[in-house]
Amino acid sequence: MTFKKSNLVKQYFFLRHFFSRDILRRSSETLRSAVSFHGAQQGATTHNSRATTHKHWTAGGGGRLLKLIHRLHHPGDSAWAQWARTGLDLANLTGRDAVGAHWDALRNLLPFYRCITSVVLGDGRATSFWDDHWHGSGTLASTFPSLASHVAESGASVSDTKRQGVRAQLVPRLSRQAAAELTQVEDILDRLQLSNEPDDRLCPLIR
C-alpha cells in the first residue's frame, strides 16, 4: 500500500504541531514516566544520562515516543523491545505488563502512529483489523463507517477477526447500511490469506 507524498507532508506537519503544542503540556508525572521509559530502552541508568534523555525527549517531542512504538514492531537487537514484546498485544499495545503512565502515553499516540504507517500482512497478529492501513487506500473503519459504528468492542487484530469472524464483534441489530457493509467486509475476510510470518509495519517518516 502506498501514500501520496503530499498527504505524508501534511501528516508530518500536523504531527509536529500536535506534539509541540499538546503532548509537551502533559503532566510532569507522565513526562517523567515517559523519559524513564525511554531511558530504560537506551540503558540510561546514571543521573547525567537521564538528564540527557529528558533533554532529547523534550526537543523531539512525541516523536521520541513514536519511535518507541515503531521499535516494538521492529525490535532488531533492542533488548528492551524484545523484552517488552513478551505477552504484548502489538495491535493495541495491551498486556499484563503494559501498565503505567508510560504505556498510557504510547497508547495515546496509536491513532497518530497508525495514520503514518501501513502494514504488509503476515500472520495478522500485530495489526488492528479496523484501525490500521492494511487493505485498500484507508482503514476499514473509514471505508465501512456504518459497520464500524456497530462494533461492540474494538481492538481486535486481523488474526483474531479472521479466526473468529467479524460478526463476533458486532452488536445484535444492524442498520440496513451496516448490513450491506458487513457483506463486503466478510468477502474481504473470505479472500484474506495469512501466513506464518510476522506483519511488516512500514513508516516513511520514522527511521
TIRO-2110 file (N, C-alpha, C; in Angstrom, 1 decimal):
// TIRO-2110
0.8, -1.2, 0.0, N, 1, A
0.0, 0.0, 0.0, CA, 1, A
0.9, 1.2, 0.0, C, 1, A
0.5, 2.3, -0.7, N, 2, A
1.3, 3.5, -0.8, CA, 2, A
0.5, 4.7, -0.4, C, 2, A
1.2, 5.8, 0.0, N, 3, A
0.6, 7.0, 0.4, CA, 3, A
1.1, 8.1, -0.6, C, 3, A
0.2, 9.1, -1.0, N, 4, A
0.7, 10.2, -1.8, CA, 4, A
1.6, 11.0, -1.0, C, 4, A
2.6, 11.5, -1.7, N, 5, A
3.7, 12.3, -1.0, CA, 5, A
3.1, 13.5, -0.3, C, 5, A
2.1, 14.2, -1.0, N, 6, A
1.5, 15.4, -0.4, CA, 6, A
0.8, 15.1, 0.9, C, 6, A
0.2, 13.9, 1.0, N, 7, A
-0.5, 13.5, 2.2, CA, 7, A
0.5, 13.3, 3.4, C, 7, A
1.6, 12.7, 3.0, N, 8, A
2.7, 12.4, 4.0, CA, 8, A
3.2, 13.7, 4.6, C, 8, A
3.4, 14.7, 3.7, N, 9, A
3.9, 16.0, 4.2, CA, 9, A
2.9, 16.7, 5.1, C, 9, A
1.6, 16.6, 4.8, N, 10, A
0.6, 17.2, 5.6, CA, 10, A
0.5, 16.5, 7.0, C, 10, A
0.6, 15.2, 7.0, N, 11, A
0.6, 14.4, 8.2, CA, 11, A
1.8, 14.7, 9.1, C, 11, A
3.0, 14.9, 8.4, N, 12, A
4.2, 15.3, 9.1, CA, 12, A
4.1, 16.6, 9.9, C, 12, A
3.6, 17.6, 9.2, N, 13, A
3.5, 18.9, 9.9, CA, 13, A
2.3, 18.9, 10.9, C, 13, A
1.3, 18.2, 10.7, N, 14, A
0.2, 18.0, 11.7, CA, 14, A
0.8, 17.4, 12.9, C, 14, A
1.6, 16.4, 12.8, N, 15, A
2.1, 15.7, 13.9, CA, 15, A
3.1, 16.6, 14.7, C, 15, A
3.9, 17.3, 13.9, N, 16, A
4.8, 18.3, 14.6, CA, 16, A
4.1, 19.3, 15.4, C, 16, A
3.0, 19.8, 14.8, N, 17, A
2.2, 20.8, 15.5, CA, 17, A
1.6, 20.2, 16.8, C, 17, A
1.0, 19.0, 16.6, N, 18, A
0.4, 18.4, 17.8, CA, 18, A
1.3, 18.1, 18.9, C, 18, A
2.5, 17.5, 18.5, N, 19, A
3.5, 17.2, 19.6, CA, 19, A
3.9, 18.4, 20.3, C, 19, A
4.2, 19.5, 19.6, N, 20, A
4.8, 20.7, 20.2, CA, 20, A
3.8, 21.4, 21.1, C, 20, A
2.5, 21.4, 20.7, N, 21, A
1.5, 22.2, 21.4, CA, 21, A
0.7, 21.4, 22.4, C, 21, A
0.6, 20.1, 22.3, N, 22, A
-0.3, 19.3, 23.2, CA, 22, A
0.5, 18.3, 24.0, C, 22, A
1.3, 17.5, 23.4, N, 23, A
1.9, 16.4, 24.2, CA, 23, A
2.9, 17.0, 25.2, C, 23, A
3.6, 18.1, 24.8, N, 24, A
4.6, 18.6, 25.7, CA, 24, A
3.9, 19.3, 26.9, C, 24, A
2.6, 19.5, 26.9, N, 25, A
1.9, 20.0, 28.0, CA, 25, A
1.4, 18.9, 29.0, C, 25, A
1.7, 17.7, 28.7, N, 26, A
1.3, 16.6, 29.6, CA, 26, A
1.8, 16.9, 31.0, C, 26, A
1.2, 16.2, 32.0, N, 27, A
1.6, 16.4, 33.4, CA, 27, A
3.1, 15.9, 33.6, C, 27, A
3.7, 16.5, 34.6, N, 28, A
5.1, 16.2, 34.8, CA, 28, A
5.3, 14.7, 35.1, C, 28, A
4.3, 14.1, 35.7, N, 29, A
4.3, 12.7, 36.0, CA, 29, A
4.4, 11.9, 34.8, C, 29, A
3.6, 12.2, 33.8, N, 30, A
3.6, 11.5, 32.5, CA, 30, A
4.9, 11.7, 31.8, C, 30, A
5.4, 12.9, 31.9, N, 31, A
6.7, 13.2, 31.2, CA, 31, A
7.8, 12.4, 31.9, C, 31, A
7.9, 12.4, 33.2, N, 32, A
8.9, 11.7, 33.9, CA, 32, A
8.8, 10.2, 33.6, C, 32, A
7.6, 9.7, 33.5, N, 33, A
7.5, 8.2, 33.2, CA, 33, A
7.9, 7.9, 31.8, C, 33, A
7.6, 8.8, 30.9, N, 34, A
7.9, 8.6, 29.5, CA, 34, A
9.4, 8.7, 29.3, C, 34, A
10.1, 9.6, 30.0, N, 35, A
11.5, 9.8, 29.9, CA, 35, A
12.2, 8.6, 30.5, C, 35, A
11.7, 8.1, 31.7, N, 36, A
12.3, 6.9, 32.3, CA, 36, A
12.1, 5.7, 31.4, C, 36, A
11.0, 5.6, 30.8, N, 37, A
10.7, 4.5, 29.9, CA, 37, A
11.7, 4.5, 28.7, C, 37, A
12.0, 5.7, 28.2, N, 38, A
12.9, 5.9, 27.1, CA, 38, A
14.3, 5.6, 27.6, C, 38, A
14.6, 6.1, 28.8, N, 39, A
15.9, 5.9, 29.4, CA, 39, A
16.2, 4.4, 29.6, C, 39, A
15.2, 3.6, 30.0, N, 40, A
15.4, 2.2, 30.2, CA, 40, A
15.7, 1.5, 28.8, C, 40, A
15.0, 2.0, 27.8, N, 41, A
15.3, 1.5, 26.4, CA, 41, A
16.7, 1.7, 26.0, C, 41, A
17.3, 2.8, 26.4, N, 42, A
18.6, 3.2, 26.0, CA, 42, A
19.6, 2.7, 27.0, C, 42, A
19.2, 2.1, 28.1, N, 43, A
20.1, 1.6, 29.1, CA, 43, A
20.6, 2.8, 29.9, C, 43, A
19.9, 3.9, 30.0, N, 44, A
20.4, 5.0, 30.8, CA, 44, A
20.1, 4.8, 32.2, C, 44, A
21.1, 4.8, 33.0, N, 45, A
21.0, 4.5, 34.5, CA, 45, A
21.5, 5.6, 35.3, C, 45, A
22.4, 6.4, 34.8, N, 46, A
23.0, 7.4, 35.6, CA, 46, A
22.2, 8.7, 35.6, C, 46, A
22.5, 9.6, 36.6, N, 47, A
21.7, 10.8, 36.6, CA, 47, A
22.0, 11.7, 35.4, C, 47, A
23.2, 11.7, 34.9, N, 48, A
23.5, 12.5, 33.7, CA, 48, A
22.8, 12.0, 32.5, C, 48, A
22.8, 10.6, 32.3, N, 49, A
22.2, 10.1, 31.1, CA, 49, A
20.7, 10.3, 31.1, C, 49, A
20.1, 10.2, 32.3, N, 50, A
18.7, 10.5, 32.4, CA, 50, A
18.4, 12.0, 32.1, C, 50, A
19.2, 12.9, 32.5, N, 51, A
19.0, 14.3, 32.2, CA, 51, A
19.2, 14.5, 30.7, C, 51, A
20.1, 13.8, 30.1, N, 52, A
20.3, 13.9, 28.6, CA, 52, A
19.1, 13.4, 27.9, C, 52, A
18.5, 12.2, 28.4, N, 53, A
17.3, 11.7, 27.8, CA, 53, A
16.2, 12.6, 27.9, C, 53, A
16.0, 13.3, 29.1, N, 54, A
14.9, 14.3, 29.3, CA, 54, A
15.1, 15.4, 28.2, C, 54, A
16.3, 15.9, 28.0, N, 55, A
16.5, 17.0, 27.1, CA, 55, A
16.2, 16.6, 25.7, C, 55, A
16.6, 15.4, 25.3, N, 56, A
16.3, 14.9, 23.9, CA, 56, A
14.9, 14.6, 23.7, C, 56, A
14.2, 14.1, 24.7, N, 57, A
12.8, 13.8, 24.6, CA, 57, A
12.0, 15.1, 24.4, C, 57, A
12.3, 16.1, 25.2, N, 58, A
11.6, 17.4, 25.1, CA, 58, A
11.9, 18.0, 23.8, C, 58, A
13.1, 17.9, 23.3, N, 59, A
13.4, 18.6, 22.0, CA, 59, A
12.7, 17.8, 20.9, C, 59, A
12.6, 16.5, 21.0, N, 60, A
12.0, 15.7, 19.9, CA, 60, A
10.5, 15.6, 20.1, C, 60, A
9.9, 16.0, 21.2, N, 61, A
8.5, 15.9, 21.5, CA, 61, A
8.1, 14.4, 21.4, C, 61, A
6.8, 14.3, 21.0, N, 62, A
6.2, 12.9, 21.0, CA, 62, A
6.9, 12.0, 19.9, C, 62, A
7.7, 12.6, 19.0, N, 63, A
8.4, 11.8, 18.0, CA, 63, A
9.2, 10.7, 18.7, C, 63, A
9.7, 11.0, 19.9, N, 64, A
10.5, 10.0, 20.6, CA, 64, A
9.7, 8.8, 20.9, C, 64, A
8.4, 9.1, 21.4, N, 65, A
7.5, 8.0, 21.7, CA, 65, A
7.1, 7.2, 20.5, C, 65, A
6.9, 8.0, 19.4, N, 66, A
6.5, 7.3, 18.2, CA, 66, A
7.6, 6.3, 17.8, C, 66, A
8.9, 6.7, 17.9, N, 67, A
10.0, 5.8, 17.6, CA, 67, A
10.0, 4.6, 18.5, C, 67, A
9.6, 4.7, 19.8, N, 68, A
9.5, 3.6, 20.6, CA, 68, A
8.4, 2.6, 20.2, C, 68, A
7.2, 3.1, 19.7, N, 69, A
6.2, 2.3, 19.2, CA, 69, A
6.7, 1.5, 18.0, C, 69, A
7.4, 2.2, 17.1, N, 70, A
7.9, 1.6, 15.9, CA, 70, A
9.0, 0.6, 16.2, C, 70, A
9.8, 0.8, 17.3, N, 71, A
10.8, -0.2, 17.7, CA, 71, A
10.1, -1.4, 18.2, C, 71, A
8.9, -1.3, 18.8, N, 72, A
8.2, -2.5, 19.2, CA, 72, A
7.9, -3.4, 18.0, C, 72, A
7.6, -2.8, 16.9, N, 73, A
7.2, -3.6, 15.7, CA, 73, A
8.5, -4.0, 15.0, C, 73, A
9.6, -3.4, 15.2, N, 74, A
10.9, -3.7, 14.6, CA, 74, A
12.0, -3.8, 15.7, C, 74, A
11.9, -4.8, 16.5, N, 75, A
12.8, -4.9, 17.7, CA, 75, A
14.3, -5.0, 17.3, C, 75, A
14.6, -5.6, 16.2, N, 76, A
16.0, -5.7, 15.9, CA, 76, A
16.8, -6.3, 17.0, C, 76, A
17.9, -5.6, 17.4, N, 77, A
18.7, -6.1, 18.5, CA, 77, A
18.5, -5.4, 19.8, C, 77, A
17.3, -4.7, 19.9, N, 78, A
17.0, -3.9, 21.1, CA, 78, A
16.5, -4.9, 22.2, C, 78, A
17.2, -5.0, 23.3, N, 79, A
16.9, -5.8, 24.4, CA, 79, A
15.5, -5.4, 25.0, C, 79, A
15.4, -4.0, 25.1, N, 80, A
14.1, -3.5, 25.6, CA, 80, A
12.9, -3.9, 24.8, C, 80, A
13.0, -3.8, 23.5, N, 81, A
11.8, -4.1, 22.6, CA, 81, A
11.6, -5.6, 22.7, C, 81, A
12.6, -6.4, 22.7, N, 82, A
12.4, -7.9, 22.8, CA, 82, A
11.7, -8.2, 24.1, C, 82, A
12.1, -7.6, 25.2, N, 83, A
11.5, -7.9, 26.5, CA, 83, A
10.1, -7.4, 26.5, C, 83, A
9.8, -6.1, 26.0, N, 84, A
8.5, -5.5, 26.1, CA, 84, A
7.5, -6.3, 25.2, C, 84, A
7.9, -6.9, 24.2, N, 85, A
7.0, -7.6, 23.3, CA, 85, A
6.5, -8.9, 23.9, C, 85, A
7.1, -9.4, 25.0, N, 86, A
6.7, -10.6, 25.6, CA, 86, A
5.3, -10.4, 26.3, C, 86, A
4.3, -11.2, 25.8, N, 87, A
3.0, -11.0, 26.3, CA, 87, A
2.2, -9.8, 25.9, C, 87, A
2.8, -9.0, 24.9, N, 88, A
2.2, -7.8, 24.5, CA, 88, A
1.3, -8.0, 23.2, C, 88, A
0.1, -7.5, 23.2, N, 89, A
-0.7, -7.4, 22.0, CA, 89, A
-0.3, -6.2, 21.2, C, 89, A
0.5, -6.4, 20.2, N, 90, A
1.1, -5.3, 19.4, CA, 90, A
0.0, -4.5, 18.7, C, 90, A
-1.1, -5.1, 18.4, N, 91, A
-2.2, -4.4, 17.6, CA, 91, A
-2.7, -3.3, 18.5, C, 91, A
-2.7, -3.4, 19.8, N, 92, A
-3.2, -2.3, 20.7, CA, 92, A
-2.4, -1.9, 21.8, C, 92, A
-1.2, -2.5, 21.9, N, 93, A
-0.2, -2.2, 23.0, CA, 93, A
-0.8, -2.5, 24.3, C, 93, A
-1.5, -3.6, 24.5, N, 94, A
-2.1, -4.0, 25.7, CA, 94, A
-1.5, -5.3, 26.2, C, 94, A
-1.4, -5.6, 27.5, N, 95, A
-0.9, -6.8, 28.0, CA, 95, A
-0.8, -6.7, 29.5, C, 95, A
-0.5, -7.8, 30.1, N, 96, A
-0.4, -7.8, 31.6, CA, 96, A
0.6, -6.8, 32.1, C, 96, A
1.7, -6.7, 31.5, N, 97, A
2.8, -5.8, 32.0, CA, 97, A
2.8, -4.4, 31.4, C, 97, A
1.8, -4.2, 30.4, N, 98, A
1.8, -2.9, 29.7, CA, 98, A
0.9, -1.9, 30.5, C, 98, A
1.4, -1.6, 31.7, N, 99, A
0.6, -0.7, 32.6, CA, 99, A
1.5, 0.5, 33.0, C, 99, A
0.8, 1.5, 33.4, N, 100, A
1.6, 2.7, 33.9, CA, 100, A
1.4, 3.9, 32.9, C, 100, A
1.9, 5.0, 33.4, N, 101, A
1.7, 6.3, 32.6, CA, 101, A
2.5, 6.2, 31.3, C, 101, A
3.7, 5.5, 31.3, N, 102, A
4.5, 5.4, 30.1, CA, 102, A
3.8, 4.7, 29.0, C, 102, A
3.1, 3.5, 29.4, N, 103, A
2.3, 2.8, 28.4, CA, 103, A
1.1, 3.6, 28.0, C, 103, A
0.5, 4.3, 28.9, N, 104, A
-0.7, 5.1, 28.5, CA, 104, A
-0.2, 6.2, 27.5, C, 104, A
0.9, 6.7, 27.7, N, 105, A
1.4, 7.7, 26.7, CA, 105, A
1.6, 7.1, 25.3, C, 105, A
2.1, 5.9, 25.3, N, 106, A
2.3, 5.2, 24.0, CA, 106, A
1.0, 4.9, 23.3, C, 106, A
0.0, 4.4, 24.1, N, 107, A
-1.3, 4.1, 23.6, CA, 107, A
-2.0, 5.4, 23.1, C, 107, A
-1.8, 6.5, 23.8, N, 108, A
-2.4, 7.7, 23.3, CA, 108, A
-1.9, 8.1, 21.9, C, 108, A
-0.7, 7.7, 21.5, N, 109, A
-0.2, 8.0, 20.2, CA, 109, A
-0.6, 7.1, 19.1, C, 109, A
-1.2, 6.0, 19.5, N, 110, A
-1.5, 4.9, 18.5, CA, 110, A
-2.3, 5.5, 17.3, C, 110, A
-3.4, 6.3, 17.5, N, 111, A
-4.1, 6.8, 16.3, CA, 111, A
-3.2, 7.6, 15.4, C, 111, A
-2.2, 8.3, 15.9, N, 112, A
-1.3, 9.1, 15.0, CA, 112, A
-0.3, 8.2, 14.4, C, 112, A
0.2, 7.2, 15.1, N, 113, A
1.1, 6.2, 14.6, CA, 113, A
0.5, 5.5, 13.4, C, 113, A
-0.8, 5.1, 13.6, N, 114, A
-1.5, 4.4, 12.5, CA, 114, A
-1.7, 5.2, 11.3, C, 114, A
-1.8, 6.5, 11.5, N, 115, A
-2.0, 7.4, 10.4, CA, 115, A
-0.8, 7.5, 9.4, C, 115, A
0.4, 7.3, 10.0, N, 116, A
1.6, 7.4, 9.2, CA, 116, A
2.2, 6.1, 8.9, C, 116, A
1.5, 5.0, 9.2, N, 117, A
2.1, 3.7, 8.9, CA, 117, A
1.1, 2.8, 8.0, C, 117, A
1.7, 1.9, 7.3, N, 118, A
0.9, 0.9, 6.6, CA, 118, A
1.4, -0.5, 7.0, C, 118, A
0.7, -1.5, 6.7, N, 119, A
1.1, -2.9, 7.1, CA, 119, A
1.0, -3.8, 5.9, C, 119, A
2.1, -4.6, 5.7, N, 120, A
2.1, -5.7, 4.8, CA, 120, A
1.8, -6.9, 5.7, C, 120, A
0.6, -7.5, 5.5, N, 121, A
0.2, -8.6, 6.4, CA, 121, A
1.1, -9.8, 6.3, C, 121, A
1.3, -10.4, 7.5, N, 122, A
1.9, -11.7, 7.6, CA, 122, A
0.9, -12.6, 8.3, C, 122, A
1.1, -12.7, 9.6, N, 123, A
0.1, -13.5, 10.4, CA, 123, A
-1.0, -12.7, 10.9, C, 123, A
-1.0, -11.4, 10.8, N, 124, A
-2.1, -10.5, 11.2, CA, 124, A
-2.2, -10.3, 12.7, C, 124, A
-1.3, -10.7, 13.4, N, 125, A
-1.4, -10.6, 14.9, CA, 125, A
-1.0, -9.2, 15.4, C, 125, A
-0.2, -8.5, 14.7, N, 126, A
0.2, -7.2, 15.2, CA, 126, A
-0.6, -6.0, 14.5, C, 126, A
-1.6, -6.3, 13.8, N, 127, A
-2.4, -5.3, 13.0, CA, 127, A
-3.8, -5.2, 13.5, C, 127, A
-4.2, -4.0, 13.7, N, 128, A
-5.6, -3.7, 14.1, CA, 128, A
-6.5, -3.9, 12.9, C, 128, A
-7.6, -4.7, 13.1, N, 129, A
-8.5, -5.0, 11.9, CA, 129, A
-9.1, -3.8, 11.4, C, 129, A
-9.6, -2.9, 12.3, N, 130, A
-10.4, -1.8, 11.9, CA, 130, A
-9.6, -0.5, 11.7, C, 130, A
-8.5, -0.3, 12.5, N, 131, A
-7.8, 1.0, 12.5, CA, 131, A
-6.5, 1.1, 11.9, C, 131, A
-5.9, 0.0, 11.4, N, 132, A
-4.6, 0.0, 10.7, CA, 132, A
-4.9, 0.0, 9.1, C, 132, A
-3.9, 0.6, 8.4, N, 133, A
-3.9, 0.6, 7.0, CA, 133, A
-3.3, -0.7, 6.4, C, 133, A
-4.1, -1.7, 6.2, N, 134, A
-3.6, -3.0, 5.6, CA, 134, A
-4.4, -3.4, 4.4, C, 134, A
-5.5, -2.8, 4.1, N, 135, A
-6.3, -3.2, 3.0, CA, 135, A
-6.8, -1.9, 2.2, C, 135, A
-6.6, -1.8, 0.9, N, 136, A
-7.1, -0.7, 0.2, CA, 136, A
-6.3, 0.6, 0.5, C, 136, A
-7.0, 1.7, 0.3, N, 137, A
-6.4, 3.0, 0.5, CA, 137, A
-6.7, 3.6, 1.8, C, 137, A
-7.5, 3.0, 2.7, N, 138, A
-7.7, 3.5, 4.0, CA, 138, A
-8.0, 2.4, 5.0, C, 138, A
-8.3, 2.8, 6.2, N, 139, A
-8.7, 1.8, 7.2, CA, 139, A
-10.1, 1.2, 6.9, C, 139, A
-10.3, 0.0, 7.4, N, 140, A
-11.7, -0.5, 7.3, CA, 140, A
-12.7, 0.4, 8.0, C, 140, A
-12.3, 1.0, 9.1, N, 141, A
-13.2, 1.8, 9.9, CA, 141, A
-13.7, 3.0, 9.1, C, 141, A
-12.7, 3.6, 8.2, N, 142, A
-13.1, 4.7, 7.4, CA, 142, A
-13.8, 4.3, 6.1, C, 142, A
-13.5, 3.1, 5.6, N, 143, A
-14.1, 2.6, 4.4, CA, 143, A
-15.5, 2.1, 4.6, C, 143, A
-15.7, 1.5, 5.8, N, 144, A
-17.1, 1.0, 6.2, CA, 144, A
-17.5, 1.6, 7.5, C, 144, A
-17.8, 2.9, 7.5, N, 145, A
-18.1, 3.6, 8.8, CA, 145, A
-19.4, 3.1, 9.5, C, 145, A
-20.4, 2.8, 8.7, N, 146, A
-21.7, 2.3, 9.3, CA, 146, A
-21.4, 1.0, 10.1, C, 146, A
-20.7, 0.1, 9.4, N, 147, A
-20.5, -1.2, 10.1, CA, 147, A
-19.6, -1.0, 11.3, C, 147, A
-18.5, -0.1, 11.2, N, 148, A
-17.6, 0.1, 12.3, CA, 148, A
-18.3, 0.7, 13.5, C, 148, A
-19.4, 1.5, 13.2, N, 149, A
-20.1, 2.1, 14.3, CA, 149, A
-21.0, 1.1, 15.1, C, 149, A
-21.1, -0.1, 14.5, N, 150, A
-21.8, -1.2, 15.2, CA, 150, A
-20.9, -2.2, 15.9, C, 150, A
-19.6, -1.9, 16.0, N, 151, A
-18.7, -2.8, 16.7, CA, 151, A
-18.8, -2.5, 18.2, C, 151, A
-19.1, -3.6, 18.9, N, 152, A
-19.4, -3.5, 20.3, CA, 152, A
-18.1, -3.4, 21.1, C, 152, A
-17.0, -4.0, 20.6, N, 153, A
-15.7, -4.0, 21.3, CA, 153, A
-14.6, -3.9, 20.3, C, 153, A
-14.0, -2.7, 20.2, N, 154, A
-13.0, -2.6, 19.2, CA, 154, A
-11.7, -3.1, 19.7, C, 154, A
-10.7, -3.2, 18.8, N, 155, A
-9.4, -3.6, 19.3, CA, 155, A
-8.9, -5.0, 18.7, C, 155, A
-9.8, -5.7, 18.0, N, 156, A
-9.4, -7.0, 17.5, CA, 156, A
-8.3, -6.9, 16.4, C, 156, A
-7.4, -7.8, 16.4, N, 157, A
-6.4, -7.9, 15.4, CA, 157, A
-7.0, -8.5, 14.2, C, 157, A
-6.2, -8.4, 13.1, N, 158, A
-6.6, -9.1, 11.8, CA, 158, A
-6.7, -10.6, 12.0, C, 158, A
-5.7, -11.1, 12.8, N, 159, A
-5.7, -12.5, 13.1, CA, 159, A
-6.9, -13.0, 13.8, C, 159, A
-7.2, -12.3, 14.9, N, 160, A
-8.4, -12.6, 15.7, CA, 160, A
-9.7, -12.6, 14.9, C, 160, A
-9.8, -11.6, 14.0, N, 161, A
-11.0, -11.4, 13.3, CA, 161, A
-11.1, -12.5, 12.2, C, 161, A
-10.0, -12.9, 11.6, N, 162, A
-10.0, -14.0, 10.6, CA, 162, A
-10.4, -15.3, 11.3, C, 162, A
-10.0, -15.5, 12.5, N, 163, A
-10.3, -16.7, 13.2, CA, 163, A
-11.7, -16.8, 13.7, C, 163, A
-12.2, -15.7, 14.3, N, 164, A
-13.5, -15.6, 15.0, CA, 164, A
-14.6, -15.1, 14.1, C, 164, A
-14.3, -14.4, 13.0, N, 165, A
-15.3, -13.8, 12.2, CA, 165, A
-15.7, -12.4, 12.7, C, 165, A
-16.1, -11.5, 11.8, N, 166, A
-16.4, -10.2, 12.2, CA, 166, A
-17.7, -10.1, 13.0, C, 166, A
-18.6, -11.0, 12.8, N, 167, A
-19.9, -10.9, 13.4, CA, 167, A
-19.8, -11.0, 15.0, C, 167, A
-18.7, -11.7, 15.4, N, 168, A
-18.5, -11.8, 16.9, CA, 168, A
-18.2, -10.4, 17.5, C, 168, A
-17.9, -9.4, 16.7, N, 169, A
-17.5, -8.1, 17.3, CA, 169, A
-18.7, -7.1, 17.3, C, 169, A
-19.8, -7.5, 16.6, N, 170, A
-20.9, -6.6, 16.3, CA, 170, A
-22.1, -6.7, 17.3, C, 170, A
-22.8, -5.6, 17.5, N, 171, A
-24.0, -5.6, 18.3, CA, 171, A
-25.0, -6.4, 17.5, C, 171, A
-26.1, -6.9, 18.2, N, 172, A
-27.0, -7.8, 17.6, CA, 172, A
-27.8, -7.2, 16.4, C, 172, A
-28.2, -6.0, 16.5, N, 173, A
-29.1, -5.4, 15.5, CA, 173, A
-28.2, -4.4, 14.6, C, 173, A
-28.3, -4.6, 13.3, N, 174, A
-27.5, -3.8, 12.4, CA, 174, A
-28.5, -2.9, 11.6, C, 174, A
-28.1, -1.7, 11.2, N, 175, A
-28.8, -0.9, 10.3, CA, 175, A
-28.7, -1.5, 8.9, C, 175, A
-29.6, -1.0, 8.0, N, 176, A
-29.5, -1.6, 6.6, CA, 176, A
-28.2, -1.3, 6.0, C, 176, A
-27.6, -0.1, 6.2, N, 177, A
-26.3, 0.2, 5.6, CA, 177, A
-25.2, -0.7, 6.2, C, 177, A
-25.3, -0.9, 7.5, N, 178, A
-24.3, -1.7, 8.2, CA, 178, A
-24.3, -3.1, 7.7, C, 178, A
-25.5, -3.6, 7.5, N, 179, A
-25.7, -5.0, 7.0, CA, 179, A
-25.1, -5.1, 5.6, C, 179, A
-25.3, -4.1, 4.7, N, 180, A
-24.7, -4.1, 3.4, CA, 180, A
-23.2, -4.1, 3.5, C, 180, A
-22.7, -3.3, 4.4, N, 181, A
-21.2, -3.2, 4.5, CA, 181, A
-20.6, -4.5, 5.1, C, 181, A
-21.4, -5.2, 5.9, N, 182, A
-21.0, -6.5, 6.5, CA, 182, A
-20.7, -7.5, 5.4, C, 182, A
-21.5, -7.5, 4.4, N, 183, A
-21.4, -8.4, 3.3, CA, 183, A
-20.0, -8.2, 2.6, C, 183, A
-19.7, -6.9, 2.4, N, 184, A
-18.4, -6.6, 1.8, CA, 184, A
-17.2, -6.9, 2.7, C, 184, A
-17.3, -6.7, 4.0, N, 185, A
-16.2, -7.0, 4.9, CA, 185, A
-16.0, -8.5, 5.0, C, 185, A
-17.1, -9.2, 5.0, N, 186, A
-16.9, -10.7, 5.1, CA, 186, A
-16.3, -11.3, 3.8, C, 186, A
-16.6, -10.6, 2.7, N, 187, A
-15.9, -11.0, 1.5, CA, 187, A
-14.4, -10.8, 1.5, C, 187, A
-14.0, -9.6, 2.1, N, 188, A
-12.6, -9.4, 2.3, CA, 188, A
-12.0, -10.4, 3.2, C, 188, A
-12.6, -10.8, 4.2, N, 189, A
-12.1, -11.8, 5.1, CA, 189, A
-12.0, -13.2, 4.5, C, 189, A
-13.0, -13.5, 3.7, N, 190, A
-13.0, -14.8, 3.0, CA, 190, A
-11.8, -14.9, 2.0, C, 190, A
-11.5, -13.8, 1.4, N, 191, A
-10.4, -13.8, 0.5, CA, 191, A
-9.0, -13.6, 1.1, C, 191, A
-9.0, -13.3, 2.4, N, 192, A
-7.7, -13.0, 3.1, CA, 192, A
-7.0, -14.2, 3.4, C, 192, A
-5.7, -14.2, 3.0, N, 193, A
-4.8, -15.4, 3.3, CA, 193, A
-3.7, -14.8, 4.2, C, 193, A
-3.6, -15.4, 5.4, N, 194, A
-2.5, -15.0, 6.3, CA, 194, A
-1.4, -16.1, 6.2, C, 194, A
-0.2, -15.7, 6.7, N, 195, A
1.0, -16.6, 6.7, CA, 195, A
1.5, -16.8, 8.1, C, 195, A
2.6, -17.5, 8.2, N, 196, A
3.2, -17.6, 9.5, CA, 196, A
4.3, -16.6, 9.8, C, 196, A
4.5, -15.7, 8.8, N, 197, A
5.5, -14.6, 9.0, CA, 197, A
4.9, -13.4, 9.8, C, 197, A
5.7, -12.7, 10.5, N, 198, A
5.1, -11.5, 11.3, CA, 198, A
4.7, -10.4, 10.3, C, 198, A
3.8, -9.6, 10.7, N, 199, A
3.4, -8.5, 9.9, CA, 199, A
4.6, -7.5, 9.8, C, 199, A
4.6, -6.8, 8.6, N, 200, A
5.7, -5.9, 8.4, CA, 200, A
5.1, -4.4, 8.4, C, 200, A
5.5, -3.7, 9.4, N, 201, A
5.0, -2.3, 9.6, CA, 201, A
5.9, -1.3, 8.9, C, 201, A
5.3, -0.5, 8.0, N, 202, A
6.1, 0.4, 7.2, CA, 202, A
5.8, 1.8, 7.6, C, 202, A
6.8, 2.7, 7.7, N, 203, A
6.6, 4.1, 8.0, CA, 203, A
7.7, 4.9, 7.4, C, 203, A
7.4, 5.7, 6.4, N, 204, A
8.4, 6.5, 5.7, CA, 204, A
8.9, 7.7, 6.5, C, 204, A
8.2, 8.0, 7.7, N, 205, A
8.6, 9.2, 8.5, CA, 205, A
9.5, 8.8, 9.7, C, 205, A
9.6, 7.5, 10.0, N, 206, A
10.4, 7.1, 11.1, CA, 206, A
11.5, 6.2, 10.6, C, 206, A
12.7, 6.6, 11.0, N, 207, A
13.9, 5.8, 10.7, CA, 207, A
14.4, 5.0, 11.9, C, 207, A
END
